[in-house]
Amino acid sequence: MATFSTDHNRQVTVRLQGDTGAVGVGEITVKPTWCGVTAASLIAALEEIFLPLIKTMDLDDPAKVRAVLERVPENQAAKTLIDNACWDLHAASIDRPLWQLWGGTQQVQLSWALTRQAPQAMAAEAAAMIARHGFRTLKVKGGQGFDVDLAGMRAIRSAVGEGVRLYVDANGAYTAKDALAYARAMADAGAVMLEDPCALAPDATFRALQHDSPLPLLVDFGCGSLRDAALFIEQGARAISAKPGRFGLSHARAMATLARQADCAPVVGLMGESVLGTLAGLQFAAAIPKPILPAELTWFLAMIEQITTVTPKIVDGAIELPNCASLAALIDWRAVERFAA
């Protein structure tokens, strides 16, 4: 077993090898405000706590490995990294891609996230990304104030036309008092969903906000675990951001199952993945039947360097997943060594 960090893209990648010789890889984006770790602290947790814990286990069984990992509290980033690598190793051991094993489709639809900029700059980026990659859904980052956010929606709509769906992520920028008015304003501006208009918690306030909102509220930051997902669903959540790069494939799949059973939509959210993390997450996205929104996993387009030998092309807003069983087969190990140096 070995760990590698790629400082250029703030990723940490782990490589696991099972007793049969099968190899699996996993990746996580290292950003303290997202996952609470640095590369150094994550690698220390892996080396000192988790890799010794699973050293004698059958790594081909992700469910058993995840159960053992859960004996240690907290440390979600380390658990996610190992969990995803174990699923990749499992795919290698049976020589079948996860998207096939889970009954998914090889082609997966994607969206693009427009980061906060001046309205005309966001509109120009929207038009360019649609022309280049054929996206039919855009995630619009809000939180710049009601007036600026509304101006951005108008500018983007003017640039892309009526055939492109828009949804808004305010990143919790507004107060609970203003959240309903913001939801109504975004609905009037043509948004089909609203993510985190304010800081959300699975309580009566959230239930009332979702009940009165003209838009489904997509719960992201406030949902930090499988338990949180269950609590939000109990409070009437209509959409949950299930992130393989944040929770691991095991818990992301469990969240999706809980959501579908309660008529709540799972949305495959982004975590700043490189190509490696993107392809891992899209295995999960491929198995979601009739997704309410496309997977958000397109951040790799903003990255200059990768540790994979291939960079998938997005055509008509979709990626075709590779037929290789394990993503380890796509790793450029010389690039890993170069980034780790």
C-alpha positions in Angstrom: 0.0 0.0 0.0 1.2 3.5 -0.7 -0.1 7.0 -0.7 0.6 9.8 -3.1 -0.2 13.5 -3.1 -0.5 15.8 -6.1 0.1 19.2 -4.8 -0.7 20.9 -8.1 -4.4 20.0 -7.9 -4.6 19.6 -4.1 -5.4 15.9 -4.5 -4.4 12.9 -2.4 -4.5 9.5 -4.1 -4.2 6.1 -2.4 -3.2 2.8 -4.1 -4.4 -0.4 -2.5 -3.3 -3.9 -3.5 -5.3 -7.0 -2.5 -4.0 -10.5 -1.9 -4.9 -11.6 -5.4 -2.7 -8.8 -6.9 -5.7 -6.7 -7.9 -5.1 -3.0 -7.5 -7.5 -0.2 -6.7 -7.1 3.6 -6.5 -9.0 6.4 -4.8 -8.7 10.1 -4.8 -9.9 13.0 -2.6 -9.6 16.7 -3.0 -7.7 18.3 -0.1 -9.3 21.5 1.0 -9.6 22.2 4.7 -12.9 24.1 4.4 -14.4 21.2 2.5 -13.0 18.1 4.2 -11.2 19.4 7.3 -7.8 18.1 6.4 -4.5 19.0 4.7 -2.5 16.6 2.6 -0.1 16.1 5.5 -2.8 15.5 8.1 -4.7 13.1 5.8 -1.6 11.1 5.0 -0.7 10.9 8.7 -4.2 9.5 9.5 -3.9 7.0 6.7 -0.5 5.8 7.7 -1.0 5.8 11.5 -4.6 4.8 11.9 -6.4 3.3 8.8 -3.9 1.4 6.7 -2.7 -0.6 9.7 -6.3 -1.2 10.6 -7.1 -2.8 7.2 -3.7 -4.4 6.5 -4.8 -8.0 7.1 -8.3 -7.6 5.7 -9.8 -8.8 2.4 -9.8 -5.5 0.6 -12.0 -7.0 -2.2 -15.1 -6.6 0.1 -15.8 -2.8 0.3 -18.7 -3.3 2.7 -16.6 -5.1 5.3 -13.8 -2.7 5.0 -16.1 0.3 5.5 -17.6 -1.3 8.5 -14.1 -1.6 10.1 -13.3 2.0 9.2 -16.4 3.1 11.0 -15.0 1.8 14.3 -12.8 4.9 14.3 -14.8 8.2 14.8 -14.6 11.2 12.5 -11.8 11.1 9.9 -14.3 11.1 7.0 -11.7 12.1 4.4 -9.5 9.1 5.1 -12.5 6.7 5.1 -13.7 8.2 1.8 -10.3 7.7 0.2 -10.0 4.0 1.3 -13.6 3.3 0.5 -13.3 4.5 -3.1 -10.1 2.6 -3.6 -11.6 -0.6 -2.2 -14.5 -0.3 -4.7 -12.0 0.2 -7.5 -10.1 -2.8 -6.3 -13.3 -4.8 -6.1 -14.0 -3.9 -9.8 -10.5 -5.1 -10.7 -11.0 -8.4 -8.8 -14.1 -9.3 -10.8 -12.8 -7.7 -14.0 -15.9 -5.6 -14.5 -16.4 -1.8 -14.3 -18.6 -0.6 -11.4 -21.0 1.1 -13.7 -21.8 -2.3 -15.2 -21.9 -4.0 -11.9 -24.4 -1.5 -10.6 -26.6 -1.6 -13.7 -25.6 1.8 -14.9 -25.4 3.4 -18.4 -22.1 3.9 -20.1 -22.9 7.5 -21.1 -23.5 10.0 -18.3 -24.9 13.5 -18.6 -23.0 16.3 -17.0 -23.5 19.9 -15.9 -21.0 22.8 -15.6 -20.7 25.1 -12.5 -20.4 28.8 -13.2 -18.4 30.3 -10.3 -19.1 33.8 -8.9 -18.1 36.6 -11.3 -19.7 39.7 -12.7 -22.9 38.8 -14.5 -21.6 39.4 -18.0 -18.5 37.3 -17.3 -20.7 34.4 -16.1 -22.8 34.8 -19.2 -19.7 34.7 -21.5 -18.4 31.6 -19.7 -21.8 29.9 -20.0 -22.0 30.5 -23.7 -18.4 29.3 -24.2 -18.8 26.1 -22.2 -22.0 25.2 -24.0 -20.4 25.8 -27.4 -17.4 23.7 -26.5 -19.0 20.8 -24.6 -22.7 20.9 -25.3 -23.9 21.2 -21.7 -27.7 21.5 -21.3 -27.7 22.3 -17.6 -25.7 24.9 -15.7 -25.1 25.4 -12.0 -25.0 29.1 -11.3 -23.1 30.2 -8.2 -25.1 32.8 -6.3 -24.5 34.6 -3.1 -23.4 38.0 -4.5 -26.5 39.8 -3.3 -30.1 39.5 -4.7 -29.6 42.2 -7.3 -26.3 40.8 -8.7 -27.6 37.2 -8.6 -30.7 38.2 -10.5 -28.7 40.2 -13.0 -26.5 37.1 -13.5 -29.4 34.9 -14.2 -30.8 37.4 -16.7 -27.4 37.7 -18.5 -26.9 33.9 -18.6 -30.3 33.2 -19.9 -29.9 35.8 -22.6 -26.5 34.2 -23.6 -27.7 30.6 -23.6 -31.3 30.7 -24.6 -34.3 28.9 -23.2 -33.1 25.4 -24.0 -30.6 25.2 -21.1 -31.7 24.5 -17.6 -30.3 26.7 -14.8 -30.1 26.0 -11.1 -28.6 28.1 -8.4 -26.2 27.4 -5.5 -26.0 30.3 -3.0 -23.5 28.5 -0.8 -25.5 29.5 2.3 -24.9 33.2 1.7 -28.3 34.4 2.9 -30.1 34.4 6.2 -32.9 32.0 7.0 -35.2 35.1 7.1 -34.3 36.0 3.5 -34.2 32.4 2.1 -37.8 32.1 1.0 -37.7 35.5 -0.8 -34.5 34.4 -2.5 -36.1 31.1 -3.6 -39.1 33.0 -5.0 -36.8 35.4 -6.9 -34.7 32.5 -8.3 -37.8 30.7 -9.4 -39.1 33.8 -11.2 -35.7 34.1 -12.8 -36.0 30.6 -14.3 -34.1 28.4 -11.9 -35.3 24.8 -11.6 -33.6 24.1 -8.2 -31.9 26.0 -5.4 -29.0 24.7 -3.4 -28.2 26.0 0.1 -29.9 29.4 0.0 -28.9 29.7 3.7 -27.3 27.5 6.3 -29.6 24.5 6.4 -30.2 22.1 9.3 -32.6 19.1 9.4 -35.2 20.8 11.6 -38.6 22.4 11.6 -37.2 25.6 10.0 -36.0 23.6 7.0 -39.3 21.7 6.7 -41.2 25.0 6.6 -38.8 26.6 4.1 -39.0 23.6 1.7 -42.8 23.5 2.1 -43.2 27.1 1.1 -40.4 27.2 -1.5 -41.5 27.2 -5.1 -38.3 25.3 -5.9 -36.9 22.0 -4.6 -34.1 22.8 -2.2 -30.9 20.9 -2.8 -29.2 20.2 0.5 -25.4 20.1 0.4 -23.1 21.6 3.1 -25.5 20.9 6.0 -25.6 17.2 5.0 -22.3 15.9 6.3 -23.0 12.2 6.8 -25.4 9.4 6.0 -27.1 10.1 9.3 -27.6 13.8 8.3 -29.1 12.7 4.9 -31.6 10.5 6.8 -32.6 13.4 9.1 -33.0 15.9 6.2 -35.2 13.3 4.3 -37.3 12.9 7.5 -37.8 16.7 7.4 -39.1 16.7 3.8 -36.0 17.2 1.7 -36.6 17.0 -2.0 -33.0 16.8 -3.1 -29.7 15.7 -1.5 -26.2 16.2 -2.8 -24.6 12.8 -2.7 -20.9 13.2 -3.2 -18.6 10.1 -3.7 -15.7 12.5 -3.2 -16.9 13.6 0.2 -18.7 10.5 1.6 -17.2 7.6 -0.3 -19.0 5.4 -2.8 -20.5 3.2 -0.1 -22.3 6.0 1.8 -23.1 8.0 -1.4 -25.0 4.9 -2.7 -26.7 4.5 0.6 -27.8 8.1 0.6 -29.2 7.7 -2.9 -31.2 4.6 -1.8 -32.6 6.5 1.2 -33.5 9.4 -1.1 -35.2 7.4 -3.8 -37.3 5.5 -1.2 -38.6 8.9 0.1 -39.2 10.6 -3.3 -36.2 12.7 -2.7 -33.8 13.2 -5.6 -30.1 12.3 -5.3 -27.8 14.8 -7.1 -24.2 13.8 -7.8 -22.2 16.8 -6.5 -18.7 17.9 -7.2 -15.7 18.0 -4.9 -13.1 19.5 -7.2 -12.2 16.1 -8.6 -9.4 15.5 -11.2 -10.1 13.0 -14.0 -9.5 10.1 -11.6 -12.0 11.3 -9.1 -14.4 12.2 -11.8 -14.5 8.7 -13.4 -14.9 7.2 -9.9 -17.9 9.4 -9.1 -19.4 8.9 -12.5 -19.6 5.1 -12.0 -22.1 6.0 -9.2 -23.9 8.6 -11.3 -24.3 6.2 -14.1 -26.5 3.9 -11.9 -29.0 6.6 -10.8 -32.2 6.1 -12.8 -33.7 9.2 -14.3 -31.6 11.7 -12.4 -33.3 15.0 -11.7 -30.1 16.9 -12.6 -26.9 15.8 -14.4 -23.8 14.9 -12.4 -21.8 18.0 -11.5 -18.4 16.2 -12.0 -16.7 18.4 -14.6 -14.2 20.4 -12.5 -11.4 18.5 -14.2 -11.9 20.7 -17.2 -10.4 23.6 -15.2 -7.2 21.7 -14.3 -4.0 21.9 -16.2 -2.4 18.6 -15.2 -3.7 15.1 -14.6 -2.3 11.8 -13.3 -4.3 9.8 -15.8 -3.1 8.7 -19.2 -6.4 9.9 -20.8 -8.7 12.9 -20.4 -12.3 12.0 -21.3 -14.0 14.2 -23.9 -17.4 15.7 -23.2 -19.6 15.5 -26.2 -23.2 16.9 -26.2 -22.9 17.4 -22.5 -22.0 13.7 -21.7 -19.0 11.5 -21.0 -18.7 7.9 -22.1 -17.2 5.8 -19.3 -14.3 3.6 -20.1 -14.7 -0.2 -20.2 -11.7 -0.9 -18.1 -12.5 -2.6 -14.8 -10.1 -0.6 -12.5 -9.3 3.0 -12.8 -5.8 2.1 -11.7 -5.2 1.0 -15.3 -5.5 4.6 -16.4 -3.0 6.0 -13.9 0.3 7.5 -15.2 2.5 6.4 -12.3 5.4 8.5 -13.5 3.2 11.6 -13.1 2.2 10.4 -9.6 5.9 10.1 -8.7 6.6 13.5 -10.2 3.8 15.2 -8.2 4.7 13.4 -5.0 8.3 14.5 -5.2 
